[in-house]
């Protein structure tokens, strides 16, 4: 029995190291990573880029292949701004609900759309992830990046609420999740990113003197990446409520 426990412990430690999702970085240096999902969007993403430039902040954009394919110049603009571009699948299907071949096709299609600017970073849609889907991304050469701090900007909160909610949670090594676009939403009014844009502006105004906002690849060099076997099953009832 003791041998079995030891073997299980070794197995999970190895699995976490190889296919675990990076949630944050253990560091004492004041570096954090802003990340944006579901873009690019021709109206909202340029506003985000302008704000980032004003505060000399860098970010990581986890793009959907279908949007990147439509807005190639915007993809290039993000890259030219010094930001990192990651893979968020082709069209935001839950990786818990599709086959292995579909998962691989989703990643490959997005990779092609964001080329030649994309990094080998993958964020699963909705955060839905299983051991098998994690392994698929790993075998395609990707590091899986999740988050440690969430703006909840898909729920219609105003900018002040988001900033007050986020600031107490942010610490060195945090990976912060925003959306510069929403692929789908519970209510149509939530799609508008104006409050998110205001929140990013206010957050950077408040914190830029105390923290350096860097890309995920740079953050990973600033400390020890913390990984978790990120197993989140799809909430089918929630997904059925979404509109696009």
C-alpha positions as a Markdown table, in Angstrom:
| # | Residue | x | y | z |
|---|---|---|---|---|
| 1 | Unk | 0.0 | 0.0 | 0.0 |
| 2 | Unk | 2.8 | 2.4 | 0.9 |
| 3 | Unk | 4.6 | 1.6 | -2.4 |
| 4 | Unk | 1.3 | 2.4 | -4.3 |
| 5 | Unk | 1.0 | 5.7 | -2.5 |
| 6 | Unk | 4.6 | 6.6 | -3.3 |
| 7 | Unk | 4.1 | 5.6 | -7.0 |
| 8 | Unk | 0.9 | 7.7 | -7.2 |
| 9 | Unk | 2.7 | 10.7 | -5.7 |
| 10 | Unk | 5.5 | 10.4 | -8.2 |
| 11 | Unk | 3.1 | 10.0 | -11.1 |
| 12 | Unk | 1.1 | 13.1 | -10.2 |
| 13 | Unk | 4.2 | 15.1 | -9.6 |
| 14 | Unk | 5.5 | 14.2 | -13.0 |
| 15 | Unk | 2.1 | 14.8 | -14.7 |
| 16 | Unk | 1.9 | 18.2 | -13.0 |
| 17 | Unk | 5.4 | 19.1 | -14.2 |
| 18 | Unk | 4.8 | 18.0 | -17.8 |
| 19 | Unk | 1.1 | 18.8 | -18.5 |
| 20 | Unk | 0.0 | 21.0 | -15.6 |
| 21 | Unk | -1.4 | 24.4 | -16.3 |
| 22 | Unk | 0.7 | 27.3 | -15.3 |
| 23 | Unk | -1.4 | 29.4 | -12.9 |
| 24 | Unk | 1.2 | 31.9 | -11.7 |
| 25 | Unk | 4.9 | 32.3 | -11.0 |
| 26 | Unk | 6.6 | 32.2 | -7.6 |
| 27 | Unk | 8.8 | 35.3 | -7.5 |
| 28 | Unk | 9.6 | 38.2 | -5.1 |
| 29 | Unk | 10.1 | 40.5 | -8.1 |
| 30 | Unk | 7.2 | 42.9 | -8.8 |
| 31 | Unk | 6.3 | 41.3 | -12.2 |
| 32 | Unk | 2.8 | 40.4 | -13.2 |
| 33 | Unk | 1.1 | 39.3 | -16.5 |
| 34 | Unk | -2.0 | 40.8 | -18.0 |
| 35 | Unk | -3.7 | 38.4 | -20.4 |
| 36 | Unk | -6.7 | 38.9 | -22.8 |
| 37 | Unk | -8.8 | 36.2 | -24.3 |
| 38 | Unk | -11.1 | 35.7 | -27.3 |
| 39 | Unk | -9.8 | 38.5 | -29.6 |
| 40 | Unk | -8.7 | 40.2 | -31.6 |
| 41 | Unk | -11.6 | 42.5 | -32.0 |
| 42 | Unk | -11.3 | 45.5 | -34.5 |
| 43 | Unk | -13.0 | 48.0 | -32.1 |
| 44 | Unk | -11.9 | 46.9 | -28.6 |
| 45 | Unk | -8.4 | 45.5 | -29.1 |
| 46 | Unk | -6.9 | 48.8 | -30.4 |
| 47 | Unk | -8.2 | 50.6 | -27.3 |
| 48 | Unk | -6.5 | 48.1 | -25.1 |
| 49 | Unk | -3.3 | 48.4 | -27.0 |
| 50 | Unk | -3.4 | 52.2 | -26.7 |
| 51 | Unk | -3.8 | 52.0 | -22.9 |
| 52 | Unk | -1.0 | 49.5 | -22.6 |
| 53 | Unk | 1.3 | 51.8 | -24.6 |
| 54 | Unk | 0.5 | 54.7 | -22.3 |
| 55 | Unk | 1.7 | 52.8 | -19.3 |
| 56 | Unk | 4.6 | 51.0 | -21.0 |
| 57 | Unk | 2.8 | 47.8 | -20.1 |
| 58 | Unk | 3.1 | 44.5 | -22.1 |
| 59 | Unk | 0.4 | 41.8 | -22.2 |
| 60 | Unk | -0.4 | 38.4 | -23.7 |
| 61 | Unk | -3.3 | 38.0 | -26.0 |
| 62 | Unk | -4.8 | 34.5 | -26.3 |
| 63 | Unk | -6.5 | 34.7 | -29.7 |
| 64 | Unk | -9.1 | 32.7 | -31.4 |
| 65 | Unk | -8.0 | 31.5 | -34.8 |
| 66 | Unk | -11.3 | 32.5 | -36.5 |
| 67 | Unk | -10.8 | 36.1 | -35.3 |
| 68 | Unk | -7.1 | 36.3 | -36.0 |
| 69 | Unk | -7.8 | 35.1 | -39.5 |
| 70 | Unk | -10.3 | 37.9 | -40.1 |
| 71 | Unk | -8.0 | 40.6 | -38.7 |
| 72 | Unk | -4.4 | 39.8 | -39.7 |
| 73 | Unk | -3.2 | 43.4 | -39.6 |
| 74 | Unk | -4.4 | 43.6 | -36.0 |
| 75 | Unk | -2.6 | 40.4 | -35.1 |
| 76 | Unk | 0.6 | 42.0 | -36.5 |
| 77 | Unk | -0.1 | 45.2 | -34.6 |
| 78 | Unk | -0.3 | 43.4 | -31.3 |
| 79 | Unk | 3.0 | 41.7 | -32.0 |
| 80 | Unk | 4.6 | 44.9 | -33.1 |
| 81 | Unk | 3.7 | 46.4 | -29.8 |
| 82 | Unk | 5.9 | 43.9 | -28.1 |
| 83 | Unk | 3.0 | 41.8 | -26.8 |
| 84 | Unk | 2.9 | 38.0 | -26.8 |
| 85 | Unk | 0.3 | 36.1 | -28.8 |
| 86 | Unk | -1.0 | 32.7 | -27.6 |
| 87 | Unk | -3.4 | 30.0 | -28.9 |
| 88 | Unk | -7.0 | 29.9 | -27.6 |
| 89 | Unk | -8.3 | 27.4 | -30.1 |
| 90 | Unk | -10.0 | 28.1 | -33.4 |
| 91 | Unk | -13.6 | 28.9 | -32.3 |
| 92 | Unk | -13.8 | 28.4 | -28.5 |
| 93 | Unk | -15.3 | 24.9 | -28.2 |
| 94 | Unk | -15.0 | 23.2 | -24.8 |
| 95 | Unk | -12.1 | 20.8 | -25.0 |
| 96 | Unk | -13.9 | 18.5 | -22.6 |
| 97 | Unk | -16.7 | 17.9 | -25.1 |
| 98 | Unk | -14.8 | 17.2 | -28.3 |
| 99 | Unk | -12.7 | 14.4 | -29.5 |
| 100 | Unk | -8.9 | 14.2 | -29.5 |
| 101 | Unk | -8.7 | 14.8 | -33.3 |
| 102 | Unk | -11.0 | 17.8 | -33.0 |
| 103 | Unk | -8.8 | 19.2 | -30.2 |
| 104 | Unk | -5.7 | 18.9 | -32.3 |
| 105 | Unk | -7.5 | 20.4 | -35.3 |
| 106 | Unk | -8.6 | 23.4 | -33.2 |
| 107 | Unk | -5.0 | 24.1 | -32.0 |
| 108 | Unk | -3.5 | 23.6 | -35.4 |
| 109 | Unk | -6.0 | 25.9 | -37.1 |
| 110 | Unk | -5.4 | 28.7 | -34.6 |
| 111 | Unk | -1.7 | 28.2 | -34.8 |
| 112 | Unk | -1.9 | 28.7 | -38.5 |
| 113 | Unk | -4.0 | 31.8 | -38.2 |
| 114 | Unk | -1.7 | 33.6 | -35.7 |
| 115 | Unk | 1.5 | 32.6 | -37.5 |
| 116 | Unk | 4.2 | 33.7 | -37.7 |
| 117 | Unk | 3.6 | 35.7 | -34.4 |
| 118 | Unk | 2.2 | 33.0 | -32.1 |
| 119 | Unk | 4.0 | 31.6 | -29.1 |
| 120 | Unk | 3.6 | 28.0 | -28.0 |
| 121 | Unk | 1.2 | 29.0 | -25.2 |
| 122 | Unk | -2.3 | 27.5 | -25.0 |
| 123 | Unk | -5.2 | 28.5 | -22.9 |
| 124 | Unk | -8.2 | 26.2 | -23.0 |
| 125 | Unk | -11.6 | 27.8 | -23.8 |
| 126 | Unk | -13.7 | 28.3 | -20.7 |
| 127 | Unk | -10.8 | 26.8 | -18.7 |
| 128 | Unk | -12.3 | 23.4 | -19.5 |
| 129 | Unk | -9.4 | 20.9 | -19.3 |
| 130 | Unk | -8.9 | 17.2 | -18.7 |
| 131 | Unk | -5.8 | 15.1 | -18.4 |
| 132 | Unk | -6.3 | 13.9 | -22.0 |
| 133 | Unk | -6.8 | 17.4 | -23.4 |
| 134 | Unk | -3.8 | 18.6 | -21.4 |
| 135 | Unk | -1.7 | 15.8 | -22.9 |
| 136 | Unk | -2.9 | 16.7 | -26.4 |
| 137 | Unk | -1.6 | 20.3 | -26.0 |
| 138 | Unk | 1.6 | 19.1 | -24.5 |
| 139 | Unk | 2.3 | 16.7 | -27.3 |
| 140 | Unk | 1.8 | 19.5 | -29.8 |
| 141 | Unk | 4.6 | 21.4 | -28.0 |
| 142 | Unk | 2.4 | 23.8 | -26.0 |
| 143 | Unk | 2.7 | 25.1 | -22.4 |
| 144 | Unk | -0.8 | 25.4 | -21.0 |
| 145 | Unk | -1.4 | 28.8 | -19.3 |
| 146 | Unk | -4.4 | 29.4 | -17.0 |
| 147 | Unk | -4.6 | 32.2 | -14.4 |
| 148 | Unk | -4.5 | 33.1 | -10.8 |
| 149 | Unk | -6.6 | 36.3 | -10.9 |
| 150 | Unk | -9.9 | 36.7 | -12.8 |
| 151 | Unk | -11.6 | 40.0 | -13.7 |
| 152 | Unk | -15.0 | 38.4 | -14.2 |
| 153 | Unk | -15.5 | 40.8 | -17.0 |
| 154 | Unk | -17.9 | 38.6 | -18.9 |
| 155 | Unk | -20.6 | 39.2 | -16.2 |
| 156 | Unk | -21.4 | 42.8 | -16.8 |
| 157 | Unk | -19.6 | 44.3 | -13.8 |
| 158 | Unk | -18.6 | 48.0 | -14.1 |
| 159 | Unk | -15.0 | 49.1 | -14.1 |
| 160 | Unk | -14.9 | 50.2 | -10.4 |
| 161 | Unk | -16.2 | 46.8 | -9.3 |
| 162 | Unk | -13.5 | 45.0 | -11.3 |
| 163 | Unk | -10.7 | 47.2 | -10.0 |
| 164 | Unk | -11.8 | 46.9 | -6.4 |
| 165 | Unk | -12.1 | 43.1 | -6.8 |
| 166 | Unk | -8.8 | 42.7 | -8.5 |
| 167 | Unk | -6.3 | 44.9 | -6.6 |
| 168 | Unk | -6.3 | 42.9 | -3.3 |
| 169 | Unk | -5.6 | 39.7 | -5.2 |
| 170 | Unk | -2.7 | 40.9 | -7.4 |
| 171 | Unk | 0.8 | 40.0 | -6.1 |
| 172 | Unk | 4.2 | 39.3 | -7.7 |
| 173 | Unk | 3.9 | 36.5 | -10.2 |
| 174 | Unk | 0.1 | 36.9 | -10.8 |
| 175 | Unk | -1.4 | 36.0 | -14.2 |
| 176 | Unk | -4.6 | 38.1 | -14.6 |
| 177 | Unk | -7.4 | 37.2 | -17.0 |
| 178 | Unk | -9.4 | 39.8 | -19.0 |
| 179 | Unk | -11.2 | 39.6 | -22.3 |
| 180 | Unk | -10.7 | 42.0 | -25.2 |
| 181 | Unk | -13.6 | 40.3 | -26.9 |
| 182 | Unk | -16.3 | 37.9 | -25.8 |
| 183 | Unk | -16.9 | 34.9 | -28.1 |
| 184 | Unk | -20.2 | 34.2 | -26.3 |
| 185 | Unk | -22.1 | 35.7 | -23.4 |
| 186 | Unk | -25.0 | 35.3 | -21.1 |
| 187 | Unk | -26.6 | 38.6 | -22.1 |
| 188 | Unk | -26.0 | 40.7 | -25.2 |
| 189 | Unk | -25.1 | 43.8 | -23.1 |
| 190 | Unk | -22.1 | 42.0 | -21.6 |
| 191 | Unk | -20.4 | 41.8 | -25.0 |
| 192 | Unk | -19.5 | 45.5 | -24.9 |
| 193 | Unk | -15.9 | 45.8 | -23.6 |
| 194 | Unk | -16.0 | 49.5 | -22.6 |
| 195 | Unk | -16.1 | 48.7 | -18.9 |
| 196 | Unk | -13.2 | 46.3 | -19.3 |
| 197 | Unk | -11.2 | 48.9 | -21.1 |
| 198 | Unk | -11.9 | 51.4 | -18.3 |
| 199 | Unk | -10.9 | 48.8 | -15.8 |
| 200 | Unk | -7.6 | 48.1 | -17.5 |
| 201 | Unk | -6.9 | 51.8 | -17.6 |
| 202 | Unk | -7.7 | 52.3 | -13.9 |
| 203 | Unk | -5.8 | 49.2 | -12.8 |
| 204 | Unk | -2.6 | 50.3 | -14.6 |
| 205 | Unk | -3.0 | 53.8 | -13.3 |
| 206 | Unk | -3.2 | 52.4 | -9.8 |
| 207 | Unk | -0.5 | 49.8 | -10.0 |
| 208 | Unk | 2.0 | 50.7 | -12.7 |
| 209 | Unk | 4.4 | 52.3 | -10.2 |
| 210 | Unk | 4.5 | 49.2 | -8.0 |
| 211 | Unk | 4.4 | 46.5 | -10.6 |
| 212 | Unk | 5.9 | 45.8 | -14.0 |
| 213 | Unk | 3.4 | 44.4 | -16.4 |
| 214 | Unk | 5.1 | 41.9 | -18.7 |
| 215 | Unk | 4.2 | 39.1 | -21.2 |
| 216 | Unk | 3.7 | 35.6 | -19.9 |
| 217 | Unk | 7.0 | 34.4 | -21.6 |
| 218 | Unk | 8.9 | 37.1 | -19.7 |
| 219 | Unk | 7.1 | 36.3 | -16.4 |
| 220 | Unk | 8.1 | 32.7 | -16.7 |
| 221 | Unk | 11.7 | 33.8 | -16.7 |
| 222 | Unk | 11.3 | 35.8 | -13.5 |
| 223 | Unk | 10.6 | 33.0 | -11.1 |
| 224 | Unk | 9.4 | 29.4 | -10.8 |
| 225 | Unk | 6.3 | 28.6 | -12.8 |
| 226 | Unk | 3.6 | 27.1 | -10.6 |
| 227 | Unk | 1.6 | 24.3 | -12.2 |
| 228 | Unk | -1.6 | 22.6 | -11.4 |
| 229 | Unk | -3.4 | 19.6 | -12.9 |
| 230 | Unk | -6.2 | 21.8 | -14.1 |
| 231 | Unk | -9.2 | 19.5 | -14.4 |
| 232 | Unk | -12.4 | 21.5 | -15.0 |
| 233 | Unk | -15.3 | 19.6 | -16.7 |
| 234 | Unk | -17.6 | 21.5 | -19.0 |
| 235 | Unk | -20.8 | 22.9 | -17.4 |
| 236 | Unk | -23.2 | 21.9 | -20.1 |
| 237 | Unk | -26.1 | 23.8 | -18.6 |
| 238 | Unk | -24.0 | 27.0 | -18.5 |
| 239 | Unk | -22.8 | 26.5 | -22.1 |
| 240 | Unk | -26.4 | 26.0 | -23.3 |
| 241 | Unk | -27.3 | 29.4 | -21.9 |
| 242 | Unk | -24.6 | 31.2 | -23.9 |
| 243 | Unk | -25.2 | 33.3 | -27.0 |
| 244 | Unk | -22.8 | 34.4 | -29.7 |
